[in-house]
Amino acid sequence: MPEPTARVEPDEIRRWLSERAAYYLERPVEELDPGAPLAELGLDSVYALTLCGDVEDRYGLVLEPSAAWDHPTLDALTAHLLAALERG
């Protein structure tokens, strides 16, 4: 987990989220459009919940299970995580 005072860059968050989504979807990360809805990419509710757990493990942020639907793209989820990390 990053240090609480460490600045996390958006590209690092997006890359990490993309890698996690690609792992769950069993697809190369290059095939994932960060602007496409997660549901259209094939990420179902089970994987979305698991991704929320991964975020907590990685960044120490507790996300509501609905976070992947409230922020339905990798880009939107990246922005949400970045804002939450900056709020501390």
FIKOLZA-1660 file (N, C-alpha, C; in steps of 0.1 Angstrom, whole numbers, plus 5000, padded with zeros to 4 digits):
% residues 88
   i   px   py   pz ch aa at
   1 5008 4988 5000  A  M  N
   1 5000 5000 5000  A  M CA
   1 5009 5012 5000  A  M  C
   2 5005 5023 4992  A  P  N
   2 5013 5035 4992  A  P CA
   2 5013 5042 5006  A  P  C
   3 5024 5049 5009  A  E  N
   3 5024 5057 5021  A  E CA
   3 5013 5067 5020  A  E  C
   4 5006 5071 5032  A  P  N
   4 4995 5080 5031  A  P CA
   4 4999 5094 5026  A  P  C
   5 5012 5098 5027  A  T  N
   5 5016 5111 5022  A  T CA
   5 5021 5110 5007  A  T  C
   6 5022 5098 5002  A  A  N
   6 5027 5097 4988  A  A CA
   6 5016 5100 4978  A  A  C
   7 5020 5107 4968  A  R  N
   7 5011 5111 4957  A  R CA
   7 5010 5099 4948  A  R  C
   8 4998 5095 4945  A  V  N
   8 4996 5084 4935  A  V CA
   8 4991 5091 4922  A  V  C
   9 4998 5087 4911  A  E  N
   9 4995 5093 4898  A  E CA
   9 4983 5086 4892  A  E  C
  10 4975 5094 4885  A  P  N
  10 4963 5088 4878  A  P CA
  10 4967 5076 4869  A  P  C
  11 4978 5078 4861  A  D  N
  11 4982 5067 4852  A  D CA
  11 4985 5054 4859  A  D  C
  12 4991 5055 4871  A  E  N
  12 4994 5043 4879  A  E CA
  12 4982 5036 4884  A  E  C
  13 4972 5044 4888  A  I  N
  13 4959 5039 4893  A  I CA
  13 4952 5032 4881  A  I  C
  14 4951 5039 4870  A  R  N
  14 4945 5034 4858  A  R CA
  14 4951 5021 4853  A  R  C
  15 4965 5021 4853  A  R  N
  15 4972 5009 4849  A  R CA
  15 4969 4997 4858  A  R  C
  16 4969 5000 4871  A  W  N
  16 4966 4989 4881  A  W CA
  16 4952 4984 4879  A  W  C
  17 4942 4993 4878  A  L  N
  17 4929 4989 4876  A  L CA
  17 4927 4981 4863  A  L  C
  18 4933 4985 4853  A  S  N
  18 4933 4978 4840  A  S CA
  18 4939 4964 4841  A  S  C
  19 4950 4963 4848  A  E  N
  19 4956 4950 4850  A  E CA
  19 4947 4941 4858  A  E  C
  20 4940 4946 4868  A  R  N
  20 4931 4938 4876  A  R CA
  20 4919 4933 4868  A  R  C
  21 4913 4943 4860  A  A  N
  21 4902 4939 4852  A  A CA
  21 4906 4929 4841  A  A  C
  22 4917 4931 4835  A  A  N
  22 4922 4922 4825  A  A CA
  22 4924 4908 4831  A  A  C
  23 4929 4907 4843  A  Y  N
  23 4931 4894 4850  A  Y CA
  23 4917 4887 4852  A  Y  C
  24 4908 4895 4857  A  Y  N
  24 4894 4889 4859  A  Y CA
  24 4887 4885 4846  A  Y  C
  25 4889 4893 4836  A  L  N
  25 4883 4890 4823  A  L CA
  25 4891 4880 4814  A  L  C
  26 4903 4877 4819  A  E  N
  26 4911 4867 4811  A  E CA
  26 4914 4873 4797  A  E  C
  27 4917 4885 4796  A  R  N
  27 4920 4892 4784  A  R CA
  27 4932 4900 4785  A  R  C
  28 4939 4903 4774  A  P  N
  28 4951 4912 4775  A  P CA
  28 4946 4926 4778  A  P  C
  29 4954 4932 4786  A  V  N
  29 4951 4946 4791  A  V CA
  29 4950 4955 4779  A  V  C
  30 4957 4953 4769  A  E  N
  30 4957 4962 4757  A  E CA
  30 4943 4961 4750  A  E  C
  31 4935 4951 4753  A  E  N
  31 4921 4950 4747  A  E CA
  31 4911 4959 4754  A  E  C
  32 4914 4963 4766  A  L  N
  32 4905 4970 4774  A  L CA
  32 4905 4985 4771  A  L  C
  33 4894 4991 4768  A  D  N
  33 4892 5005 4766  A  D CA
  33 4888 5011 4779  A  D  C
  34 4897 5020 4784  A  P  N
  34 4894 5026 4798  A  P CA
  34 4882 5035 4798  A  P  C
  35 4876 5038 4786  A  G  N
  35 4864 5046 4786  A  G CA
  35 4852 5038 4784  A  G  C
  36 4853 5025 4782  A  A  N
  36 4842 5016 4780  A  A CA
  36 4835 5012 4793  A  A  C
  37 4822 5011 4793  A  P  N
  37 4816 5006 4806  A  P CA
  37 4821 4993 4810  A  P  C
  38 4823 4991 4823  A  L  N
  38 4829 4979 4828  A  L CA
  38 4819 4967 4824  A  L  C
  39 4806 4969 4825  A  A  N
  39 4797 4959 4822  A  A CA
  39 4798 4954 4807  A  A  C
  40 4801 4964 4798  A  E  N
  40 4803 4960 4784  A  E CA
  40 4816 4952 4782  A  E  C
  41 4826 4955 4791  A  L  N
  41 4838 4947 4790  A  L CA
  41 4836 4933 4795  A  L  C
  42 4825 4931 4802  A  G  N
  42 4823 4918 4808  A  G CA
  42 4825 4916 4823  A  G  C
  43 4827 4927 4829  A  L  N
  43 4830 4927 4844  A  L CA
  43 4816 4926 4851  A  L  C
  44 4814 4914 4857  A  D  N
  44 4801 4912 4864  A  D CA
  44 4802 4917 4879  A  D  C
  45 4790 4915 4886  A  S  N
  45 4790 4920 4899  A  S CA
  45 4800 4913 4909  A  S  C
  46 4802 4900 4906  A  V  N
  46 4812 4893 4915  A  V CA
  46 4826 4899 4913  A  V  C
  47 4830 4901 4901  A  Y  N
  47 4843 4907 4898  A  Y CA
  47 4844 4921 4903  A  Y  C
  48 4833 4929 4902  A  A  N
  48 4833 4942 4907  A  A CA
  48 4835 4943 4922  A  A  C
  49 4828 4934 4929  A  L  N
  49 4830 4933 4943  A  L CA
  49 4844 4929 4947  A  L  C
  50 4850 4919 4940  A  T  N
  50 4863 4915 4942  A  T CA
  50 4873 4927 4939  A  T  C
  51 4870 4934 4929  A  L  N
  51 4879 4946 4926  A  L CA
  51 4878 4956 4937  A  L  C
  52 4867 4958 4943  A  C  N
  52 4866 4967 4955  A  C CA
  52 4875 4962 4966  A  C  C
  53 4875 4949 4968  A  G  N
  53 4884 4943 4978  A  G CA
  53 4899 4945 4975  A  G  C
  54 4902 4944 4962  A  D  N
  54 4916 4947 4957  A  D CA
  54 4920 4961 4960  A  D  C
  55 4911 4970 4957  A  V  N
  55 4913 4985 4960  A  V CA
  55 4916 4987 4975  A  V  C
  56 4909 4980 4983  A  E  N
  56 4911 4982 4998  A  E CA
  56 4925 4976 5001  A  E  C
  57 4928 4965 4996  A  D  N
  57 4941 4959 4999  A  D CA
  57 4953 4968 4993  A  D  C
  58 4951 4973 4982  A  R  N
  58 4962 4981 4975  A  R CA
  58 4963 4995 4981  A  R  C
  59 4952 5002 4982  A  Y  N
  59 4952 5016 4985  A  Y CA
  59 4947 5019 4999  A  Y  C
  60 4941 5009 5006  A  G  N
  60 4936 5012 5019  A  G CA
  60 4923 5019 5019  A  G  C
  61 4916 5020 5008  A  L  N
  61 4903 5026 5007  A  L CA
  61 4892 5016 5007  A  L  C
  62 4882 5018 5015  A  V  N
  62 4870 5010 5015  A  V CA
  62 4860 5015 5006  A  V  C
  63 4857 5008 4995  A  L  N
  63 4847 5012 4985  A  L CA
  63 4834 5004 4988  A  L  C
  64 4823 5011 4985  A  E  N
  64 4810 5005 4985  A  E CA
  64 4810 4995 4973  A  E  C
  65 4803 4984 4975  A  P  N
  65 4802 4974 4964  A  P CA
  65 4796 4980 4951  A  P  C
  66 4789 4991 4952  A  S  N
  66 4783 4998 4940  A  S CA
  66 4793 5007 4933  A  S  C
  67 4805 5009 4938  A  A  N
  67 4814 5018 4933  A  A CA
  67 4817 5016 4918  A  A  C
  68 4818 5003 4914  A  A  N
  68 4821 5000 4900  A  A CA
  68 4809 5004 4891  A  A  C
  69 4797 5005 4897  A  W  N
  69 4785 5008 4889  A  W CA
  69 4783 5023 4889  A  W  C
  70 4787 5029 4901  A  D  N
  70 4785 5044 4902  A  D CA
  70 4796 5051 4894  A  D  C
  71 4807 5045 4891  A  H  N
  71 4818 5050 4883  A  H CA
  71 4821 5039 4873  A  H  C
  72 4813 5038 4862  A  P  N
  72 4812 5026 4854  A  P CA
  72 4823 5023 4844  A  P  C
  73 4834 5032 4843  A  T  N
  73 4845 5029 4834  A  T CA
  73 4858 5029 4842  A  T  C
  74 4868 5024 4836  A  L  N
  74 4881 5024 4843  A  L CA
  74 4886 5039 4845  A  L  C
  75 4883 5047 4835  A  D  N
  75 4886 5061 4837  A  D CA
  75 4879 5068 4848  A  D  C
  76 4866 5065 4849  A  A  N
  76 4857 5071 4860  A  A CA
  76 4862 5066 4874  A  A  C
  77 4864 5053 4874  A  L  N
  77 4869 5047 4887  A  L CA
  77 4882 5052 4891  A  L  C
  78 4891 5054 4881  A  T  N
  78 4904 5060 4884  A  T CA
  78 4902 5074 4890  A  T  C
  79 4894 5082 4884  A  A  N
  79 4892 5096 4890  A  A CA
  79 4886 5095 4904  A  A  C
  80 4877 5086 4906  A  H  N
  80 4871 5084 4919  A  H CA
  80 4881 5080 4930  A  H  C
  81 4890 5071 4926  A  L  N
  81 4900 5066 4935  A  L CA
  81 4910 5077 4938  A  L  C
  82 4914 5085 4928  A  L  N
  82 4924 5096 4929  A  L CA
  82 4918 5106 4939  A  L  C
  83 4905 5110 4937  A  A  N
  83 4899 5120 4945  A  A CA
  83 4899 5115 4960  A  A  C
  84 4895 5102 4962  A  A  N
  84 4895 5097 4975  A  A CA
  84 4908 5096 4982  A  A  C
  85 4919 5093 4974  A  L  N
  85 4932 5093 4980  A  L CA
  85 4937 5107 4983  A  L  C
  86 4933 5116 4975  A  E  N
  86 4938 5130 4978  A  E CA
  86 4931 5136 4990  A  E  C
  87 4918 5131 4993  A  R  N
  87 4911 5136 5005  A  R CA
  87 4917 5130 5017  A  R  C
  88 4924 5118 5015  A  G  N
  88 4930 5111 5026  A  G CA
  88 4921 5104 5034  A  G  C
% end
